[in-house]
Amino acid sequence: MIEFKDVSFTYSNGVDALNNINLRINDGEFAFIVGNSGAGKSTVVKLLLREVAATSGCVYVNGYNLKKIRKSQVPKLRRTIGVVFQDFRLIPSMTVYDNVAFVLRVIDAPRRYIRKRVPYVINLVGLREKARSYPSELSGGEQQRVALARALANDPALIIADEPTGNIDPELSYEIVELLKEINRCGTTVIMVTHEHELVRYFGGRIINLTAGGIAFDDVIGGSDERK
Ligand code: ADP
Protein backbone atom coordinates (compact mmCIF):
# COMPACT_ATOMS: atom_id res chain seq x y z
CA MET A 1 0.00 0.00 0.00
CA ILE A 2 1.10 3.53 -0.75
CA GLU A 3 0.04 6.51 1.22
CA PHE A 4 1.01 10.17 1.07
CA LYS A 5 -0.22 12.18 4.04
CA ASP A 6 0.09 15.96 3.69
CA VAL A 7 3.30 15.55 1.76
CA SER A 8 5.24 18.57 0.60
CA PHE A 9 8.62 18.62 -1.04
CA THR A 10 10.89 21.59 -1.62
CA TYR A 11 14.16 21.26 -3.51
CA SER A 12 17.25 22.82 -1.96
CA ASN A 13 17.05 25.72 -4.42
CA GLY A 14 13.68 26.62 -2.92
CA VAL A 15 11.40 25.21 -5.66
CA ASP A 16 8.20 23.83 -4.14
CA ALA A 17 7.69 20.68 -6.21
CA LEU A 18 4.81 19.18 -4.20
CA ASN A 19 2.35 20.94 -1.92
CA ASN A 20 0.32 19.01 0.62
CA ILE A 21 -0.32 15.86 -1.37
CA ASN A 22 -2.76 13.28 0.00
CA LEU A 23 -2.95 10.04 -1.86
CA ARG A 24 -3.62 6.38 -1.23
CA ILE A 25 -3.01 3.55 -3.66
CA ASN A 26 -4.10 0.14 -2.42
CA ASP A 27 -2.37 -3.15 -3.09
CA GLY A 28 -3.43 -4.55 -6.43
CA GLU A 29 -4.43 -1.19 -7.96
CA PHE A 30 -3.38 0.20 -11.31
CA ALA A 31 -3.01 3.98 -11.38
CA PHE A 32 -1.87 6.40 -14.03
CA ILE A 33 -0.11 9.51 -12.81
CA VAL A 34 -0.42 12.20 -15.43
CA GLY A 35 0.52 15.84 -15.60
CA ASN A 36 2.48 18.35 -17.60
CA SER A 37 6.21 18.70 -17.43
CA GLY A 38 7.20 20.24 -14.11
CA ALA A 39 3.99 19.13 -12.37
CA GLY A 40 5.86 16.99 -9.83
CA LYS A 41 5.56 13.46 -11.25
CA SER A 42 9.27 12.62 -11.00
CA THR A 43 9.38 14.01 -7.50
CA VAL A 44 6.60 11.59 -6.52
CA VAL A 45 8.66 8.71 -7.96
CA LYS A 46 11.78 9.88 -6.10
CA LEU A 47 9.82 9.97 -2.86
CA LEU A 48 8.44 6.46 -3.44
CA LEU A 49 11.96 5.11 -3.99
CA ARG A 50 13.25 7.14 -1.05
CA GLU A 51 15.79 8.89 -3.27
CA VAL A 52 14.57 11.98 -1.46
CA ALA A 53 12.64 12.38 1.79
CA ALA A 54 9.51 14.51 2.19
CA THR A 55 10.15 18.02 3.48
CA SER A 56 6.98 17.61 5.53
CA GLY A 57 4.27 14.98 5.84
CA CYS A 58 4.55 11.19 5.69
CA VAL A 59 5.06 8.71 2.88
CA TYR A 60 4.29 5.04 3.42
CA VAL A 61 5.32 2.41 0.87
CA ASN A 62 4.83 -1.35 1.15
CA GLY A 63 4.79 -1.30 4.92
CA TYR A 64 7.67 1.15 5.37
CA ASN A 65 7.25 4.58 6.92
CA LEU A 66 9.75 6.52 4.81
CA LYS A 67 10.11 9.23 7.41
CA LYS A 68 11.38 6.76 9.97
CA ILE A 69 13.14 4.27 7.72
CA ARG A 70 16.79 3.66 8.57
CA LYS A 71 19.36 4.08 5.84
CA SER A 72 20.23 0.40 6.07
CA GLN A 73 16.59 -0.50 5.36
CA VAL A 74 16.33 1.51 2.12
CA PRO A 75 17.72 -1.27 -0.12
CA LYS A 76 15.12 -3.60 1.40
CA LEU A 77 12.36 -1.15 0.56
CA ARG A 78 13.65 -0.85 -3.00
CA ARG A 79 13.58 -4.60 -3.44
CA THR A 80 9.81 -4.46 -3.04
CA ILE A 81 9.62 -2.13 -6.05
CA GLY A 82 10.41 -2.82 -9.70
CA VAL A 83 11.13 0.27 -11.79
CA VAL A 84 10.87 0.70 -15.54
CA PHE A 85 12.43 3.83 -17.03
CA GLN A 86 11.78 5.70 -20.23
CA ASP A 87 15.30 5.00 -21.50
CA PHE A 88 15.25 1.22 -20.68
CA ARG A 89 18.69 1.31 -18.94
CA LEU A 90 19.72 -2.14 -20.15
CA ILE A 91 23.33 -3.24 -20.06
CA PRO A 92 24.44 -3.31 -23.74
CA SER A 93 27.12 -5.98 -23.28
CA MET A 94 24.71 -8.46 -21.70
CA THR A 95 22.13 -10.69 -23.34
CA VAL A 96 18.45 -10.38 -22.50
CA TYR A 97 18.84 -13.35 -20.17
CA ASP A 98 21.80 -11.85 -18.35
CA ASN A 99 20.23 -8.40 -18.08
CA VAL A 100 17.38 -9.98 -16.16
CA ALA A 101 19.52 -12.47 -14.20
CA PHE A 102 21.95 -9.73 -13.19
CA VAL A 103 19.51 -8.04 -10.79
CA LEU A 104 18.98 -11.33 -9.02
CA ARG A 105 22.68 -12.14 -8.92
CA VAL A 106 23.53 -8.82 -7.25
CA ILE A 107 21.10 -9.55 -4.42
CA ASP A 108 22.53 -13.06 -4.05
CA ALA A 109 19.35 -14.87 -5.01
CA PRO A 110 19.76 -18.65 -4.97
CA ARG A 111 20.94 -20.05 -8.30
CA ARG A 112 18.01 -22.43 -8.51
CA TYR A 113 15.61 -19.53 -8.17
CA ILE A 114 17.43 -17.58 -10.87
CA ARG A 115 17.36 -20.54 -13.28
CA LYS A 116 13.59 -20.80 -12.89
CA ARG A 117 12.59 -17.19 -12.49
CA VAL A 118 14.53 -15.61 -15.36
CA PRO A 119 13.04 -17.75 -18.16
CA TYR A 120 9.63 -17.36 -16.52
CA VAL A 121 9.63 -13.55 -16.62
CA ILE A 122 11.21 -13.44 -20.09
CA ASN A 123 8.43 -15.70 -21.29
CA LEU A 124 5.85 -13.53 -19.53
CA VAL A 125 6.86 -10.50 -21.59
CA GLY A 126 6.81 -12.57 -24.78
CA LEU A 127 10.55 -12.65 -25.46
CA ARG A 128 11.42 -16.33 -25.16
CA GLU A 129 12.92 -16.36 -28.63
CA LYS A 130 15.13 -13.37 -27.83
CA ALA A 131 16.71 -14.54 -24.58
CA ARG A 132 20.14 -14.83 -26.20
CA SER A 133 19.92 -11.53 -28.08
CA TYR A 134 21.66 -8.32 -27.09
CA PRO A 135 19.72 -5.07 -26.50
CA SER A 136 21.09 -3.55 -29.73
CA GLU A 137 19.45 -6.39 -31.67
CA LEU A 138 15.99 -5.52 -30.32
CA SER A 139 13.37 -2.92 -31.19
CA GLY A 140 12.53 -0.21 -28.66
CA GLY A 141 9.34 -2.03 -27.69
CA GLU A 142 11.26 -5.25 -27.14
CA GLN A 143 13.91 -3.48 -25.08
CA GLN A 144 11.19 -2.05 -22.88
CA ARG A 145 9.82 -5.58 -22.45
CA VAL A 146 13.23 -6.70 -21.24
CA ALA A 147 13.25 -3.81 -18.79
CA LEU A 148 9.84 -4.95 -17.60
CA ALA A 149 11.04 -8.55 -17.20
CA ARG A 150 13.97 -7.22 -15.19
CA ALA A 151 11.64 -5.15 -12.99
CA LEU A 152 9.59 -8.28 -12.35
CA ALA A 153 12.54 -10.55 -11.65
CA ASN A 154 12.43 -10.14 -7.90
CA ASP A 155 8.63 -10.48 -7.78
CA PRO A 156 8.04 -6.96 -6.43
CA ALA A 157 4.78 -5.87 -4.81
CA LEU A 158 4.86 -2.65 -6.84
CA ILE A 159 5.92 -1.73 -10.35
CA ILE A 160 6.64 1.91 -11.11
CA ALA A 161 6.76 2.58 -14.83
CA ASP A 162 8.15 6.08 -15.36
CA GLU A 163 7.18 7.24 -18.87
CA PRO A 164 7.72 3.68 -20.16
CA THR A 165 6.35 4.48 -23.60
CA GLY A 166 8.30 7.70 -24.10
CA ASN A 167 10.89 6.14 -26.40
CA ILE A 168 8.83 3.65 -28.37
CA ASP A 169 6.52 3.71 -31.36
CA PRO A 170 2.94 4.69 -30.55
CA GLU A 171 1.47 1.32 -31.67
CA LEU A 172 3.87 -0.54 -29.41
CA SER A 173 3.01 1.74 -26.51
CA TYR A 174 -0.40 0.10 -26.25
CA GLU A 175 1.27 -3.31 -25.98
CA ILE A 176 3.47 -2.14 -23.12
CA VAL A 177 0.45 -0.85 -21.21
CA GLU A 178 -1.46 -4.07 -21.94
CA LEU A 179 1.45 -5.98 -20.50
CA LEU A 180 1.46 -3.79 -17.40
CA LYS A 181 -2.29 -4.39 -17.09
CA GLU A 182 -1.74 -8.14 -17.32
CA ILE A 183 0.95 -8.00 -14.66
CA ASN A 184 -1.49 -5.99 -12.53
CA ARG A 185 -4.20 -8.65 -13.01
CA CYS A 186 -1.80 -11.15 -11.45
CA GLY A 187 -1.73 -9.02 -8.29
CA THR A 188 1.15 -6.56 -8.66
CA THR A 189 0.34 -2.92 -7.94
CA VAL A 190 1.25 -0.77 -10.94
CA ILE A 191 1.86 2.97 -11.12
CA MET A 192 2.46 4.32 -14.58
CA VAL A 193 3.68 7.87 -14.97
CA THR A 194 2.89 9.30 -18.38
CA HIS A 195 2.05 12.46 -20.23
CA GLU A 196 0.47 10.55 -23.13
CA HIS A 197 -3.18 11.48 -22.81
CA GLU A 198 -4.32 9.27 -25.67
CA LEU A 199 -3.07 6.15 -23.93
CA VAL A 200 -4.73 7.10 -20.67
CA ARG A 201 -8.02 7.88 -22.43
CA TYR A 202 -7.91 4.54 -24.22
CA PHE A 203 -7.25 2.40 -21.16
CA GLY A 204 -9.09 4.42 -18.53
CA GLY A 205 -8.95 3.37 -14.88
CA ARG A 206 -7.65 5.44 -12.02
CA ILE A 207 -6.12 8.69 -13.16
CA ILE A 208 -4.21 10.92 -10.78
CA ASN A 209 -3.54 14.28 -12.36
CA LEU A 210 -0.78 16.37 -10.85
CA THR A 211 -0.83 20.05 -11.63
CA ALA A 212 1.74 22.47 -10.25
CA GLY A 213 2.60 20.21 -7.33
CA GLY A 214 -0.98 19.46 -6.30
CA ILE A 215 -3.52 16.78 -7.15
CA ALA A 216 -5.97 18.36 -9.57
CA PHE A 217 -7.94 15.18 -10.24
CA ASP A 218 -8.00 11.68 -8.80
CA ASP A 219 -10.77 9.45 -10.07
CA VAL A 220 -11.63 6.41 -12.12
CA ILE A 221 -12.67 6.96 -15.72
CA GLY A 222 -13.98 4.52 -18.30
CA GLY A 223 -11.74 3.65 -21.24
CA SER A 224 -12.55 4.19 -24.89
CA ASP A 225 -12.06 1.64 -27.61
CA GLU A 226 -10.43 3.95 -30.05
CA ARG A 227 -6.73 3.90 -30.66
CA LYS A 228 -5.23 6.96 -32.25
P1 ADP B 1 7.66 16.30 -13.72
O1 ADP B 1 8.28 14.97 -13.49
O2 ADP B 1 6.16 16.28 -13.61
O3 ADP B 1 8.11 16.94 -15.00
P2 ADP B 1 9.33 17.20 -11.52
O4 ADP B 1 8.93 16.43 -10.33
O5 ADP B 1 10.58 16.81 -12.24
O6 ADP B 1 8.10 17.30 -12.55
O7 ADP B 1 9.53 18.74 -11.13
C1 ADP B 1 8.66 19.45 -10.22
C2 ADP B 1 9.25 20.84 -9.98
O8 ADP B 1 10.50 20.71 -9.29
C3 ADP B 1 9.57 21.62 -11.25
O9 ADP B 1 9.32 22.97 -10.99
C4 ADP B 1 11.04 21.36 -11.46
O10 ADP B 1 11.65 22.45 -12.15
C5 ADP B 1 11.57 21.26 -10.04
N1 ADP B 1 12.73 20.35 -9.92
C6 ADP B 1 12.82 19.07 -10.36
N2 ADP B 1 13.99 18.53 -10.03
C7 ADP B 1 14.70 19.49 -9.40
C8 ADP B 1 16.00 19.56 -8.81
N3 ADP B 1 16.82 18.49 -8.80
N4 ADP B 1 16.38 20.70 -8.23
C9 ADP B 1 15.55 21.77 -8.21
N5 ADP B 1 14.31 21.80 -8.72
C10 ADP B 1 13.89 20.68 -9.32
Residues whose N, C-alpha, C, O or C-beta is under 5 A from the ligand:
A	BS01	ADP	Y11 N13 V15 A17 N36 S37 G38 A39 G40 K41 S42 T43
